[in-house]
């Protein structure tokens, strides 16, 4: 049996836009999929209309079966957990008792848990000890994956053979997965880029133009690298798809929730109004990222500015003025 054939059935926890898109990607790679949703109406809509409510106008094949029972995932060969970082611990607690202890569990979350400072694979391991964890991250909008447009991401695990076998099993011609043995580096890139995307959105919302956005992204990426390397991420990972690649995408398009959130902040809306009722990962990540950076004396002025704006302690124009007033220094 080949490694690709070994993952005949994949479970997906979370039937939002990204979860549904990953379910589609898995079926295009030849996997059968069991897609779990909490809401019975979502499951009914998928089974009746073959469409996910959060990913409309894209047909879901019969290879995807929807369920509200986590027990239906018990005999899957691997499970993808596509829920936000702040909800990941609860999702894992719900999964406990339903899955074999050594099952590969892949997180698709991009963030840092506010209460603990843990990254997604660390959260999974703390709740489901013995599970074989991996992280899937990179420049990818759900709608692009859903439509089958060319997309490349990274799948990382501490076990190189696991990362490779999962990447091979879930890849397809339009969804290319590179494998890595640096899960922490991948997770740091995915978390920090959300904060930078908010900052980029603020700059555009203020009307500061493309030159300002480019400068902010470049200096923000320098922060990401300092933070990542201090916490053990590999430089090559931070420069790759899950670091620089995701920064480029998220800081350039209103399709990014984090960029759209920053754009609204820059246009004068307060933090609550700017979210539009949608969960914005970067808003949760910014304060804990800054706290973790300070604990190791890492300079992150852009992340600090974003955190202060979100907390309501600093206005957007004051924050930008403070950044512009920083001392002139060598770039390196």
Buried (B, 14 or more C-beta within 10 A) or exposed (E): EEBBEEBBBBBBBBBBBBBBBBBBBBBBBBBBBBBBBBEEEBBEBBBEEBBBBBBEEBEBEEBBBBBBEBEBBBEBBBBBBBBBBBBBBEBBEBBEEBBEEEBBBBBBBBBBBBEEEBBBBBBBBEBBEEBBBBBBBBBBBBBBBBBBEEBBBBBBBBBEEBBBBBBBBBBBEBBBBBBBBBBBBBBBBBBBBBBBBBBBBBBBBBEBEEEBBBEBBEBBBBBBBBBBBBBEBBEEBBBBBBBBBBBBBBBBBEEBBBBBBBBBBBBEBEBEEBBEEEBBBBBBBBBBBBEBBEEEEBBBBBBBBBBBBBEEEBEBEEBBEBBEEEEEEEEE
